[in-house]
Amino acid sequence: TPVAKKILPKGSHHESFLGTLDKIAVFLKELKRKDGTTIPVVLRPFHEHNQSWSWWGMEACSEKEFIFLWRMSVDHLRKTRGLDSILIAYSPQDISTKEEYLKRYPGDLHVDILGLDFYDAWHWKKVTKFGEALSMINQLAAEKGKVAALTETGVDKVPNADWWTKYLLKALKHDKWSRKTAWTLVWRNKSKGHHFGPYPGHPSAPDFIEFRKDPLTVFGSKD
């Protein structure tokens, strides 16, 4: 539904939208470590904006509206609400060129992390494109003095038993640039009928262990 105009300045729902951002700011400010220091958070607003499923997407929101919406939201959180613990990630989906990636880019002052959501990785023929996309965003991040991350990826139920090493890891190792990807996030595990990570006994579980053992990957402790 085209609603961006209603939440931009002078729109009927502008103040209501700012109120929602205020609630987000209050929550994020409450995130503290045991010693009282603030926990930094990667905030990824208006993700996959190059798709059509969302109200901020290509079919419901113009480029001018999207950029204004992004900058307004980030400025409100940082400048008006004084939130200095967030890193803002930008993440279009399944792009392959720099031109595609920068379409609707809101500018370096309002983006900290160059992210990529990539779900077009279910077939081995797609791996090269996957790696090239990771290489491209990392080169762009280097040019801009930022970091790049694979902010969403995966295949529902992981039907390829070797997906972790032969698809994901191969793409991450595409070249020296793709290897610089700061982190990788697979989408949720809801149930055995809808999951993007393996569970004990899943056909891809052994391959996931090999993925974990690879020198390129670093995993946090469960403790």
N, C-alpha and C positions, 0 to 999 in steps of 0.2 A: 504493500500500500504506500503510495507517495505521501509521506508525512514530514519529510525534511523541512519543507518551508514552514510548517506549523511550529517547529521547535527552534528555528533560527530566530535571531532578534526581531522583534515586532510581530512574531508569529503567535497564534492563539495559545500554544502550549509551551512557549519559551520558558516561562518561569517554572512551570511544572517539571520540565526537563532538567533545568538547573537544580531543582530540588532533588531529583534523582541522583545527579552527580554529587550533591552535597552528602547524601547518604553513603555513597561509595567512598567519599573522602573520609567521613567519620569512621567507617569500618577499617579502612586501610591505616588510619592513624592509630587505631587501637591494636594493631599487630605489633607486639613487642616481644623481645627475647626475655629470658629470665632476669637478665641484668638491666632491663629497662630500655635498651637501645631498640631503635626502630628496625623492623624487618623490611628490607627492600622487596618490591614486587614488580614483576614484569606485567604491565597492563597492555592488553592487545585489543584495542577498541575497533569496532567496525571491520572485523576481519572478513577475508574473502569478498571484498567489495567489488571485485570484477565479475562476480557471479550474479545471478538474478533472484536468488531465493530470499534476500533480506530487504528490509525497507531502506537500507542505505546502499543497496546494490545498483547495478548498471541500469536496470529498467525502471527503478523507482526514485532515483536520486541523480541529479545532473552532476557533472564534474565540479562545477562551481559550488554547488550546494554541499557536495561531499567534502571538499577541501575546507570550506568555511566551517562546516559542522565539526570536522576533526580539530581544527585549530581552536575553535571556540571551546570545545570540551577539554582539551589539554590545558589551555590557558586558564580555564575556570578552576581546574583541579590544582594546578601549580601556583598560579598567581593569586587567584581570589581565595582559595582554600589553603594555600601555603603547604601543599603536599610535595615534599621533596624526596620522597622515598620510592617514587615510581620510575620505571624505565618503560618508555612507550615503544611498542613493537608494531610494525607495519607488515601486513601479510596477505598479499593476493594469493590466489590459488591456481596451480597448474599452469604457470606461465613458463615461457622458454626464452624470451628475448628481453634485453634491457629496455626496449621501447614499451613492451607490454608491462613490464614491472613498474616503470615510472609513470604510467598513465594514472592520473589522479593522485600522484604522490603529493602529500601536504607540505613538504619542505623539510630541510635538515633540522631546523630549529624545533620542530614538533615531532621528530622521530629519533629514537635512540638505537633501535635494533631493526635491522633489515631481515624480516622473517619471510618464510615461504611455506605455504600449505601445499603439499603435493600428494594427491591421491591417484594420479595417473601412473601408478607403479605396480600394476597387477600382472603385467606381461613382460617377459625378458627383453622384448624389443623396445620397451620403454625405458630401460635402465640408463642407456646413454643419454637420452633426453633429460632424465632425472639428474644425472651427474652434471650435465652441462648447465642446468638451471642452478644447481648449488654452486658451481664454479662462478657463474655470472654474478650471483648476489654477493658472494664473498669478495670478488674483485671490486664490485661497486662499493661495498662496505669499506674496503681498504682506501678507496679514493675519497670517501666521505669521513674517514676517521671513526667508523662505527664497527660493530660486530654483526655477523650474520648467523641466523639460526633456522633450523628446519622446525617450524612452529607447529605443524600438524602433518602427519603422514600415516600410512598403514593400509591394510586391506582387511575388510570385515571377515572375521573368523579365520584369518590367515590360512587360506587354502593352499598356498605354496609352502611345502614343508621346509624348503631351503630359502625362504624369503629374506630372512635376516642377514645371511651372508652373501647370497647370490644376487639380491636385489638392493636392499638398503645399504649394506656395507660396501657393495661394489659401487654404488652411486656416490657414497661419501668418499670413496677412494679414487674417484674419477681422475682427479689431477691434484696438484699441490694446493690449488685454491679451494676445491671442494672439501679437502681435509681440514680446512680451518673452521668448518661449521661448529659453532659454539655448543649447541645441544640439539637433540632430536626428541620430539614428543610424538608418541603414537596416541591415537584417540582412545576413548574410554573402553573399559571392560565392564559391561553391564551384566552379562550372563554368558553361559556357554553357547548361546544362540546369537550373541551380539558382542563381539570383543575384538580388540585390535592388538592385544598383547597375549602371549601364550599363558596357559595355566599348566600345572603338573599333569603330565599324561597327554598333552596336546601333541599332535604330530610334529609341530615346529619347535617344540621345547628343546630338543637336543641341539638344533641349529641355533636357537637363541643363546644357549650356553656357549657355543663356539663364537658367536657374535660378542658376547661379554668378554671372552678370553682375548679377543683381538687387541693388540697394542694401541690401536687408534681409539678405542672406547674407554671411558672412565665411568664407573658406577659408584653411586653413594652407598654407604653402609646402611644396613637395615636397622642398626642400633640407634 
